[in-house]
Amino acid sequence: SVIVRDERSSRFHCLIELKDGRYILRDLESRNGTRLNGQKITEAELHSGDVIRVGSTKIRFVNPGEEQAAAEPIPLEGSEQDDIYDELAPVEDDDYLLGEGFDDIDDPLTALQAKKKSRHDSLPSYAQQIMDVVDAVPHRERMVEFDELSLIDSTGITRHAANQQKTGKRRGGNGSEAVYVLKLLLFACFRCRATDLHLEPKRSFFNVRIRVDGFLVNLAKLPPAIGNRVEQAVKVLCNLDTSQHRIVQEGHFSTSTNDRRVDYRVSFTPSVNGQNMVIRVLDASIAPSSLNRLGMPRYMYEKVRKISRQDSGLLMVCGPTGSGKTTTLYAVLREIDREQRNVITIEDPVEFQIEGVTQLPVSEERGNTFSTLLRSVLRQDPDVLLVGEIRDLDTAKTAMQASMTGHVVLTTVHARDTIGSIFRLIDLGVEPYLVANALNMVLAQRLIRRLCPHCKKPVKPSPQQTMAMGRFLEGVNEIMVPVGCRRCLSTGFVGRQAIFELLLFTDELRDVVLHQPTIQAMRKVITSGLFTTLQQSAWKLVARGETSYSEAERVAGTVDG
């Protein structure tokens, strides 16, 4: 038996016994818990070199029957990992109290200063770098306070409560510091409207970047020890193997605040200097909650909304990755009466959960592809189907046939514009007659950055810009350009909005698809109506001073040409 002489703890903690030639370690319901190689266990088989830890006592197990390797000291990293496990132990109802020096604190900078003062140290430079960025963001964007954040692991257990520290634990330890740095980084993501958090190991530091409005922005440089501990803390939250550093690992965890929960999808990939970590922020509250908040022109909104009221039809949204296609389809789903209609989605992955909708995740490993799930779902009596993406001929044909047999089908495809999406289907092998008869409308979209209102400045358009924009610059003497300031993180832009191109299938267009499917023939038909291209939608924003010419050219400049 392993005994720890501590008057405040139970005397017997764990037991090692020999069974059938194997050494078994059993926890004896110790209040401190028994850990084997950093993992909390109830019973496990022992091998030479294994490290047993009870409280602060460590023992390296040696099996006399196994061939012994050269003696090695117990690695210091083990104690650091244990600190993180202690800090992220599940929260009990009365297990947490406010830590010393954290009373009435609602700002991470103050919290970290309080922590460091107790250790007679100054605020670390990396924390100051993060706070400099956070404090520059306009107050109206600050949706969450630091002391509201609670960390929730992948099983739904709260691991670190808002503005709380565990009683009886060593304050200011490695585990506590790692957890608070992680919370500070997530807090920065909230404040800066970031969609991704990157932790990139370099030779002498960890580079921290966040993706804001589609572009990466430098946030801070962390010391290697801090960066490693933060990654370990994330692995604990994701219930991943913390001893693995040379394999690909994926997981998820969540945070909760006073009014909402945010999910995070995590990816670890080995690099030359260590594991590169990327956290995707999945915050449903910042996505448009309804179709009329997407910023569509009124006539487009009415046409797209109409399909949500129909008994059958096919709406296809096209655009590159990250252009907001899924957000648009989710907004269409919210227009549907989900109490009276059976709505089923097939997604890879399911990013946000929608009340009243059955959502199915694609899993290639289990054989649950878009195609197989779609065929199965059609036997589930659906009224509305959302197919995350058309990638192959079988999925395309099944979705189109479903739209002609009493189902509303919403889907996406990777294509540059609306006309390109038609040829994408034909390239997959879909017969032109099926495309012509199944499609009701195709919506192309992009996300374009809006100029920062605090630092944008007017300039006179150049002759080349005037020629390119043509009639959209009539009566406009100046256009706006980005400058960059602290409030926009020196990018010159704050926020994004969608621009759209809607192609409605008329009888004339169906006739072209059936008999003469060429780009020139299609353009001749659609330009005779109210059709507005993505580029024209972007030029309108430039003329109104909402975005810059360079941004419009980057997002939509090559789409129409």
HELIX and SHEET records of a PDB file:
HELIX    1   1 LEU A   76  GLU A   87  1                                  12    
HELIX    2   2 PRO A  108  SER A  118  1                                  11    
HELIX    3   3 SER A  125  ALA A  136  1                                  12    
HELIX    4   4 HIS A  139  GLU A  141  5                                   3    
HELIX    5   5 PHE A  146  GLU A  148  5                                   3    
HELIX    6   6 ASN A  174  CYS A  192  1                                  19    
HELIX    7   7 PRO A  224  CYS A  238  1                                  15    
HELIX    8   8 ALA A  284  ILE A  286  5                                   3    
HELIX    9   9 LEU A  291  ARG A  293  5                                   3    
HELIX   10  10 ARG A  298  ILE A  307  1                                  10    
HELIX   11  11 LYS A  325  LEU A  333  1                                   9    
HELIX   12  12 GLU A  364  ARG A  366  5                                   3    
HELIX   13  13 PHE A  370  VAL A  377  1                                   8    
HELIX   14  14 LEU A  393  SER A  403  1                                  11    
HELIX   15  15 THR A  418  LEU A  428  1                                  11    
HELIX   16  16 PRO A  432  ALA A  438  1                                   7    
HELIX   17  17 PRO A  463  MET A  469  1                                   7    
HELIX   18  18 GLY A  470  LEU A  473  5                                   4    
HELIX   19  19 ARG A  486  CYS A  488  5                                   3    
HELIX   20  20 ASP A  507  HIS A  515  1                                   9    
HELIX   21  21 ILE A  519  ILE A  526  1                                   8    
HELIX   22  22 LEU A  534  ALA A  543  1                                  10    
HELIX   23  23 TYR A  549  ALA A  556  1                                   8    
SHEET    1   A 4 VAL A   2  ILE A   3  0                                        
SHEET    2   A 4 PHE A  12  LYS A  19 -1                                        
SHEET    3   A 4 ARG A  22  ASP A  27 -1                                        
SHEET    4   A 4 GLU A  43  GLU A  45 -1                                        
SHEET    1   B 4 GLN A  39  ILE A  41  0                                        
SHEET    2   B 4 THR A  34  LEU A  36 -1                                        
SHEET    3   B 4 VAL A  51  VAL A  54 -1                                        
SHEET    4   B 4 THR A  57  ARG A  60 -1                                        
SHEET    1   C 2 TYR A  96  LEU A  97  0                                        
SHEET    2   C 2 GLN A 165  LYS A 166 -1                                        
SHEET    1   D 8 THR A 158  HIS A 160  0                                        
SHEET    2   D 8 SER A 150  ILE A 152 -1                                        
SHEET    3   D 8 GLN A 249  SER A 256 -1                                        
SHEET    4   D 8 ARG A 261  SER A 271 -1                                        
SHEET    5   D 8 GLY A 274  LEU A 282 -1                                        
SHEET    6   D 8 ASP A 196  PRO A 201 -1                                        
SHEET    7   D 8 PHE A 206  VAL A 212 -1                                        
SHEET    8   D 8 PHE A 215  LEU A 222 -1                                        
SHEET    1   E 7 THR A 358  PRO A 361  0                                        
SHEET    2   E 7 VAL A 343  GLU A 347  1                                        
SHEET    3   E 7 VAL A 384  VAL A 387  1                                        
SHEET    4   E 7 VAL A 408  VAL A 413  1                                        
SHEET    5   E 7 GLY A 313  CYS A 318  1                                        
SHEET    6   E 7 MET A 441  LEU A 451  1                                        
SHEET    7   E 7 PHE A 493  LEU A 504 -1                                        
SHEET    1   F 2 LYS A 457  VAL A 459  0                                        
SHEET    2   F 2 ILE A 479  VAL A 481 -1                                        
END                                                                             
